[in-house]
């Protein structure tokens, strides 16, 4: 990278070392090639411990990192469930390190539904096609390209950079990030910040502006299994204590519940930033006119609970003594007590709940690293509007938060108006535009080579 200070310095105070044109070309080519190859590994995660291809993919990643002159470790949590981790030494070993993590597993895909085979990794029509192209083998490819960039240029990042390619994010994460945190926390010693999915990608506003939202928080997840009890009996007789009827009423109560608006600080920052940019007030009850930016707010203004599975009975003529309901609860930072109090009230007296709970997480969007990410984006798109937002779902950031590492969603990319990447994530004909990969690789390299302390 050159020492040229990009235009973003004037607005953020960060010296931003951009890749030269030749370096950017190499970064783009390496990213497209790596993304295509990564997709050709079928790393489908079916849940409940069943997956395929993660070990082979993790070993291939390790080979690429080794070829760049670094010493990665492939760590297997169970047969076939492997992650790859490498620490790239920085110029200042005393500086807080940065974790960059991306998952290698993907959700399953049905080939008959796709125009191209979902694991072909075909490069055509200005895109790399296949499952995981946007979630998130695009980021994995950028990480590999960055390691190759360092090898090619002889540059060192200003601080240690830990690259982690994890298994199992598309299920519970227990075989991937969860395992790394439990059994290999030493690999992340001295890390002060992390980035991963999902944010940093262009969103087109109705006034023609480009918003690049960076995730600075995630709603928590409460996956609850509710058991509703009643009285067993014969299917031909009246039963006023029918567990299935009670379960149906419970589902109806949750479906009809109106969760109150709770504008947490991250969401407030997005609302206020958009209002200032557009020159008009934006209120939680009226998101009209925001266009593609509206979904960033719509599901982060409230907590939510959705019924997702039902279980009851074993025979037509037997009224069972219990019924089960699976509930997917999502809650905003700072609302835990209110959320669970409302859940228990809606359950009623004949129901009990168990399940898994991952608390919401948040990071300081006034921190130097957020400013450095914004500077990197503006270095490559001077008109970029960069604002924080809260994710509706969850990522491996929750696992690394247990080590005290705050996480941001930052996978940079830029696409034209009319191309909505979110319609392809977990969908049919998933693909990432090669121009977006080129933009993202240069932005990511710019950020990773920026010292966030220089602008503070």
C-alpha positions as CSV (number, residue, x, y, z in Angstrom):
1,X,0.0,0.0,0.0
2,X,1.1,3.5,-0.6
3,X,1.4,6.2,2.0
4,X,-1.1,8.4,0.1
5,X,-3.6,9.8,2.5
6,X,-7.1,9.4,1.1
7,X,-9.8,12.0,1.1
8,X,-11.5,10.4,4.0
9,X,-8.8,11.8,6.3
10,X,-10.3,15.2,6.1
11,X,-13.6,14.1,7.5
12,X,-12.5,11.4,10.0
13,X,-9.0,12.3,11.0
14,X,-7.7,8.9,10.0
15,X,-4.8,8.5,7.7
16,X,-6.1,6.0,5.2
17,X,-3.6,4.0,3.1
18,X,-5.3,2.9,0.0
19,X,-4.0,0.1,-2.3
20,X,-2.4,1.2,-5.5
21,X,-4.3,0.4,-8.7
22,X,-2.1,-2.6,-9.3
23,X,-2.6,-3.9,-5.8
24,X,-6.3,-3.4,-6.0
25,X,-6.3,-5.4,-9.2
26,X,-4.5,-8.3,-7.5
27,X,-6.8,-8.1,-4.5
28,X,-9.9,-8.3,-6.8
29,X,-8.6,-11.3,-8.8
30,X,-7.5,-13.2,-5.7
31,X,-10.9,-12.6,-4.1
32,X,-12.9,-13.8,-7.1
33,X,-10.8,-16.9,-7.5
34,X,-10.9,-17.8,-3.8
35,X,-14.7,-17.2,-3.6
36,X,-15.3,-19.4,-6.5
37,X,-13.2,-22.2,-5.1
38,X,-14.7,-21.9,-1.6
39,X,-18.2,-22.3,-3.0
40,X,-17.2,-25.5,-4.7
41,X,-16.7,-27.0,-1.2
42,X,-20.2,-28.2,-0.2
43,X,-20.2,-27.2,3.4
44,X,-23.9,-27.6,4.0
45,X,-25.0,-27.4,7.7
46,X,-28.2,-29.4,8.3
47,X,-28.3,-28.7,12.0
48,X,-28.4,-31.1,15.0
49,X,-24.7,-31.8,14.4
50,X,-25.1,-32.9,10.8
51,X,-22.9,-31.2,8.2
52,X,-20.5,-31.9,5.4
53,X,-17.3,-30.6,3.9
54,X,-16.2,-28.3,6.7
55,X,-12.9,-30.1,7.4
56,X,-11.8,-30.2,3.8
57,X,-12.7,-26.5,3.3
58,X,-10.8,-25.5,6.5
59,X,-7.7,-27.5,5.3
60,X,-7.8,-25.7,1.9
61,X,-8.0,-22.4,3.6
62,X,-5.0,-23.3,5.8
63,X,-3.1,-24.2,2.6
64,X,-3.8,-20.8,1.1
65,X,-2.7,-19.0,4.3
66,X,0.4,-21.2,4.6
67,X,1.3,-20.3,1.0
68,X,1.2,-16.7,2.0
69,X,3.9,-17.3,4.6
70,X,1.8,-17.6,7.8
71,X,1.2,-20.4,10.2
72,X,-2.5,-21.3,10.5
73,X,-4.0,-24.0,12.8
74,X,-6.8,-26.3,11.8
75,X,-8.8,-27.1,14.9
76,X,-11.4,-29.9,14.9
77,X,-14.1,-29.8,17.5
78,X,-15.7,-33.1,16.3
79,X,-15.1,-35.4,13.4
80,X,-15.3,-33.3,10.2
81,X,-16.1,-30.1,12.1
82,X,-13.1,-27.9,11.7
83,X,-12.1,-24.2,11.9
84,X,-8.9,-22.5,10.7
85,X,-7.3,-19.7,12.8
86,X,-4.1,-17.7,12.1
87,X,-2.5,-14.7,13.8
88,X,-0.8,-12.3,11.5
89,X,1.8,-10.2,13.5
90,X,1.4,-6.5,13.4
91,X,4.0,-3.7,13.4
92,X,3.1,-2.9,17.0
93,X,2.7,-6.1,19.1
94,X,1.5,-4.0,22.1
95,X,-1.5,-2.6,20.2
96,X,-4.9,-4.3,20.8
97,X,-5.4,-6.9,18.1
98,X,-8.2,-7.2,15.6
99,X,-10.2,-10.4,15.0
100,X,-11.7,-10.9,11.5
101,X,-14.0,-13.9,11.4
102,X,-16.0,-15.6,8.7
103,X,-17.9,-18.9,8.7
104,X,-17.2,-21.6,6.2
105,X,-20.5,-23.5,6.6
106,X,-23.6,-22.7,4.5
107,X,-27.3,-23.5,4.7
108,X,-28.4,-26.4,2.4
109,X,-29.5,-25.8,-1.2
110,X,-31.7,-27.8,-3.5
111,X,-30.0,-28.0,-6.9
112,X,-33.3,-28.5,-8.8
113,X,-34.3,-25.0,-7.8
114,X,-31.2,-23.3,-9.1
115,X,-30.2,-22.0,-12.6
116,X,-26.6,-23.2,-11.9
117,X,-25.6,-25.9,-9.5
118,X,-25.4,-24.3,-6.1
119,X,-21.9,-25.6,-5.5
120,X,-20.5,-24.9,-8.9
121,X,-18.8,-21.6,-8.0
122,X,-19.4,-20.5,-11.6
123,X,-18.1,-17.1,-12.6
124,X,-20.4,-15.6,-15.3
125,X,-22.5,-12.5,-16.0
126,X,-20.3,-10.4,-13.7
127,X,-21.0,-12.6,-10.7
128,X,-19.8,-15.6,-8.7
129,X,-22.7,-18.0,-8.3
130,X,-23.4,-20.5,-5.6
131,X,-24.5,-21.2,-2.1
132,X,-22.5,-19.0,0.3
133,X,-21.5,-16.4,-2.2
134,X,-23.0,-13.7,0.1
135,X,-23.2,-15.7,3.3
136,X,-20.3,-15.6,3.8
137,X,-17.7,-17.1,1.5
138,X,-17.3,-13.6,-0.1
139,X,-15.8,-12.4,3.2
140,X,-13.7,-15.6,3.6
141,X,-12.3,-14.9,0.1
142,X,-11.4,-11.3,1.0
143,X,-9.6,-12.5,4.1
144,X,-7.5,-15.0,2.1
145,X,-6.8,-12.3,-0.5
146,X,-5.6,-9.9,2.2
147,X,-3.1,-12.6,3.5
148,X,-1.9,-13.0,-0.1
149,X,-1.7,-9.2,-0.4
150,X,0.6,-9.0,2.6
151,X,2.9,-11.7,1.2
152,X,3.0,-10.0,-2.2
153,X,3.8,-6.5,-0.9
154,X,5.8,-7.3,2.2
155,X,3.6,-5.0,4.2
156,X,2.6,-5.5,7.9
157,X,-0.7,-4.4,9.4
158,X,-0.3,-1.8,12.2
159,X,-1.6,-4.3,14.8
160,X,-2.0,-8.1,15.1
161,X,-4.8,-9.4,12.9
162,X,-6.4,-12.8,13.8
163,X,-8.2,-14.4,10.9
164,X,-10.7,-17.1,12.0
165,X,-12.6,-19.3,9.5
166,X,-15.2,-21.0,11.6
167,X,-17.5,-24.0,11.3
168,X,-21.2,-24.3,12.4
169,X,-22.3,-20.7,12.4
170,X,-25.5,-21.6,10.5
171,X,-26.6,-23.8,13.4
172,X,-25.7,-23.1,17.1
173,X,-22.0,-22.3,16.5
174,X,-21.0,-24.8,19.2
175,X,-18.8,-26.8,16.8
176,X,-17.1,-23.6,15.6
177,X,-16.8,-20.2,17.4
178,X,-18.3,-21.7,20.6
179,X,-15.6,-24.4,20.6
180,X,-12.8,-21.9,19.9
181,X,-13.9,-19.7,22.7
182,X,-14.3,-22.6,25.2
183,X,-11.1,-24.5,24.3
184,X,-8.7,-22.1,22.6
185,X,-9.3,-18.7,24.1
186,X,-5.6,-18.1,24.1
187,X,-5.7,-17.7,20.3
188,X,-7.6,-14.4,20.8
189,X,-5.4,-13.0,23.6
190,X,-4.9,-9.3,23.3
191,X,-7.7,-8.8,20.8
192,X,-9.7,-5.7,21.4
193,X,-12.2,-5.7,18.5
194,X,-13.7,-8.0,15.9
195,X,-15.5,-7.7,12.6
196,X,-17.6,-10.2,10.7
197,X,-21.1,-10.3,9.0
198,X,-23.2,-8.4,8.3
199,X,-22.8,-4.8,7.4
200,X,-20.7,-2.4,5.3
201,X,-22.6,-3.1,2.1
202,X,-24.3,-0.3,0.1
203,X,-28.0,0.4,0.6
204,X,-29.5,2.8,-1.9
205,X,-31.6,5.6,-0.4
206,X,-34.6,7.2,-2.1
207,X,-32.7,10.5,-2.7
208,X,-30.0,8.7,-4.6
209,X,-27.6,8.5,-1.7
210,X,-25.6,5.4,-0.6
211,X,-25.9,4.3,3.0
212,X,-23.3,1.8,4.3
213,X,-24.7,0.5,7.6
214,X,-22.2,-1.1,10.0
215,X,-23.7,-3.5,12.5
216,X,-22.9,-2.3,16.1
217,X,-25.3,-4.7,17.8
218,X,-27.4,-7.8,17.5
219,X,-30.7,-8.7,19.0
220,X,-30.4,-11.6,21.5
221,X,-32.0,-14.9,20.7
222,X,-34.2,-16.9,23.0
223,X,-35.0,-20.3,21.4
224,X,-37.6,-21.6,23.8
225,X,-39.3,-25.0,24.0
226,X,-42.7,-24.6,25.7
227,X,-44.5,-27.6,27.2
228,X,-48.3,-27.2,27.7
229,X,-49.9,-29.8,30.0
230,X,-53.5,-31.0,30.2
231,X,-55.4,-34.2,30.9
232,X,-55.1,-37.2,28.7
233,X,-58.3,-38.8,27.5
234,X,-60.2,-40.6,24.8
235,X,-60.7,-38.7,21.5
236,X,-64.4,-39.4,21.5
237,X,-65.1,-37.7,24.8
238,X,-65.4,-34.0,25.8
239,X,-62.2,-32.7,27.4
240,X,-62.0,-29.2,28.8
241,X,-58.3,-29.7,29.7
242,X,-57.0,-30.5,26.3
243,X,-53.3,-29.7,26.0
244,X,-53.5,-29.1,22.3
245,X,-56.3,-26.6,22.6
246,X,-54.2,-24.8,25.3
247,X,-51.2,-24.8,23.0
248,X,-53.2,-23.4,20.1
249,X,-54.5,-20.6,22.4
250,X,-50.9,-19.9,23.5
251,X,-49.8,-19.6,19.9
252,X,-52.7,-17.2,19.2
253,X,-51.7,-15.0,22.2
254,X,-48.2,-14.6,21.0
255,X,-49.4,-13.9,17.4
256,X,-51.7,-11.2,18.7
257,X,-49.3,-9.6,21.1
258,X,-48.1,-6.0,20.2
259,X,-44.6,-5.6,21.4
260,X,-43.9,-2.0,22.4
261,X,-41.5,0.2,20.5
262,X,-38.1,0.4,22.2
263,X,-35.6,2.7,20.4
264,X,-32.2,1.6,21.8
265,X,-29.2,3.9,21.2
266,X,-27.9,2.0,18.1
267,X,-31.3,2.3,16.5
268,X,-31.6,6.0,17.5
269,X,-28.3,6.7,15.9
270,X,-29.5,5.2,12.6
271,X,-32.9,7.1,12.8
272,X,-31.2,10.4,13.6
273,X,-28.5,9.9,10.9
274,X,-31.0,9.2,8.2
275,X,-33.2,12.1,9.3
276,X,-30.2,14.5,9.1
277,X,-29.2,13.1,5.7
278,X,-32.7,13.3,4.2
279,X,-33.5,16.6,5.8
280,X,-36.8,15.5,7.4
281,X,-37.9,13.8,10.6
282,X,-38.2,10.0,10.7
283,X,-40.3,8.4,13.4
284,X,-40.6,4.7,14.4
285,X,-44.2,4.6,13.3
286,X,-43.5,6.0,9.8
287,X,-40.6,4.4,7.8
288,X,-42.2,5.3,4.5
289,X,-39.8,6.9,2.1
290,X,-36.8,5.1,3.3
291,X,-36.9,2.5,0.5
292,X,-34.2,-0.2,0.9
293,X,-33.1,1.3,4.3
294,X,-36.5,0.6,5.9
295,X,-35.8,-3.1,6.7
296,X,-32.7,-2.0,8.7
297,X,-35.2,-0.4,11.2
298,X,-38.4,-2.4,10.8
299,X,-37.4,-5.4,12.9
300,X,-35.1,-3.6,15.4
301,X,-37.7,-1.3,16.9
302,X,-39.3,-4.0,18.9
303,X,-38.7,-7.4,20.5
304,X,-40.4,-10.3,18.8
305,X,-41.5,-13.9,19.3
306,X,-42.4,-16.3,16.5
307,X,-43.8,-19.8,16.9
308,X,-41.7,-22.1,14.7
309,X,-42.6,-25.7,15.5
310,X,-45.5,-27.7,17.1
311,X,-45.4,-31.2,18.7
312,X,-48.4,-33.1,20.1
313,X,-50.1,-36.4,20.2
314,X,-49.4,-39.9,18.9
315,X,-52.8,-41.3,17.8
316,X,-56.1,-40.1,16.4
317,X,-58.3,-41.2,19.2
318,X,-56.0,-40.2,22.1
319,X,-56.0,-36.7,23.6
320,X,-52.4,-36.2,24.8
321,X,-51.5,-35.0,28.2
322,X,-49.0,-32.5,26.8
323,X,-48.2,-30.5,23.7
324,X,-45.0,-28.7,22.7
325,X,-44.4,-25.3,21.0
326,X,-41.1,-24.0,19.8
327,X,-40.7,-20.2,20.0
328,X,-38.0,-18.1,18.4
329,X,-37.6,-15.0,20.6
330,X,-35.5,-12.0,19.6
331,X,-34.8,-9.1,22.0
332,X,-33.0,-5.8,21.8
333,X,-30.1,-4.8,24.0
334,X,-31.2,-3.6,27.4
335,X,-34.7,-5.2,27.3
336,X,-34.1,-8.6,28.8
337,X,-36.2,-8.2,32.0
338,X,-39.1,-6.7,30.1
339,X,-38.9,-9.4,27.4
340,X,-39.0,-12.5,29.7
341,X,-41.7,-11.0,31.9
342,X,-43.9,-10.5,28.9
343,X,-43.1,-14.1,27.6
344,X,-44.0,-15.7,31.0
345,X,-47.3,-13.7,31.2
346,X,-48.3,-14.8,27.7
347,X,-47.4,-18.5,28.4
348,X,-50.1,-18.7,31.1
349,X,-50.2,-21.0,34.2
350,X,-50.2,-24.4,32.4
351,X,-47.0,-23.9,30.4
352,X,-43.4,-24.1,31.2
353,X,-40.4,-23.1,29.1
354,X,-36.8,-24.3,28.6
355,X,-34.3,-23.5,26.0
356,X,-31.2,-21.7,24.9
357,X,-30.6,-18.0,25.4
358,X,-27.9,-15.9,23.8
359,X,-28.0,-12.3,25.2
360,X,-28.0,-9.3,22.9
361,X,-24.6,-7.8,22.2
362,X,-23.5,-4.3,21.3
363,X,-20.4,-2.4,20.5
364,X,-19.4,1.3,20.9
365,X,-20.2,3.0,17.6
366,X,-18.2,6.0,18.7
367,X,-15.1,3.9,19.0
368,X,-12.0,4.6,16.9
369,X,-12.5,1.3,15.0
370,X,-15.9,2.4,13.8
371,X,-14.4,5.6,12.6
372,X,-11.7,3.7,10.8
373,X,-14.2,1.5,9.0
374,X,-16.1,4.6,7.9
375,X,-12.9,6.2,6.7
376,X,-12.0,3.1,4.6
377,X,-15.5,3.2,3.0
378,X,-15.2,6.9,2.2
379,X,-11.8,6.4,0.8
380,X,-13.4,4.3,-1.9
381,X,-16.8,6.0,-2.1
382,X,-16.4,9.6,-1.0
383,X,-20.2,10.0,-1.0
384,X,-20.7,7.1,1.5
385,X,-23.1,7.7,4.4
386,X,-21.9,5.5,7.2
387,X,-24.2,4.8,10.2
388,X,-24.5,2.1,12.8
389,X,-27.4,-0.3,12.9
390,X,-28.7,-3.3,15.0
391,X,-28.9,-6.7,13.4
392,X,-32.2,-8.5,13.7
393,X,-30.6,-11.9,14.0
394,X,-27.3,-13.2,15.4
395,X,-23.8,-14.2,14.4
396,X,-20.6,-15.7,15.9
397,X,-20.0,-12.3,17.4
398,X,-22.1,-13.5,20.4
399,X,-19.5,-16.2,21.1
400,X,-16.5,-13.9,20.9
401,X,-18.3,-11.4,23.1
402,X,-17.9,-13.9,25.9
403,X,-14.2,-13.1,25.7
404,X,-14.9,-9.5,26.1
405,X,-14.4,-8.8,22.4
406,X,-16.9,-6.3,20.9
407,X,-18.0,-7.1,17.4
408,X,-19.0,-5.1,14.4
409,X,-20.7,-6.3,11.2
410,X,-18.5,-5.2,8.4
411,X,-18.3,-7.1,5.1
412,X,-17.9,-4.2,2.6
413,X,-19.5,-4.3,-0.8
414,X,-21.1,-2.1,-3.3
415,X,-23.9,-3.0,-5.7
416,X,-26.1,-1.0,-8.1
417,X,-29.6,0.1,-7.3
418,X,-32.0,-2.7,-8.1
419,X,-29.7,-5.5,-6.9
420,X,-30.7,-6.5,-3.4
421,X,-28.2,-9.0,-2.0
422,X,-30.6,-9.9,0.9
423,X,-33.0,-11.5,-1.5
424,X,-30.4,-14.1,-2.3
425,X,-29.0,-14.8,1.2
426,X,-30.3,-18.3,2.1
427,X,-32.3,-18.0,-1.2
428,X,-32.2,-19.5,-4.7
429,X,-29.6,-18.4,-7.2
430,X,-27.3,-16.8,-4.6
431,X,-24.5,-14.8,-6.2
432,X,-22.1,-12.0,-5.4
433,X,-21.2,-9.4,-8.1
434,X,-17.5,-9.5,-9.0
435,X,-17.4,-5.6,-8.9
436,X,-18.7,-5.8,-5.4
437,X,-16.0,-8.3,-4.4
438,X,-13.3,-6.0,-5.9
439,X,-14.7,-3.0,-4.0
440,X,-15.0,-4.9,-0.8
441,X,-11.5,-6.4,-1.0
442,X,-9.9,-2.9,-1.4
443,X,-12.0,-1.4,1.4
444,X,-11.3,-4.3,3.8
445,X,-7.5,-4.1,3.0
446,X,-7.6,-0.3,3.6
447,X,-9.3,-0.8,7.0
448,X,-7.0,-3.6,8.0
449,X,-4.0,-1.5,7.2
450,X,-5.3,1.6,9.1
451,X,-4.2,2.2,12.6
452,X,-7.5,3.3,14.4
453,X,-5.4,5.0,17.1
454,X,-4.0,7.5,14.6
455,X,-7.4,9.2,14.3
456,X,-8.3,9.4,17.9
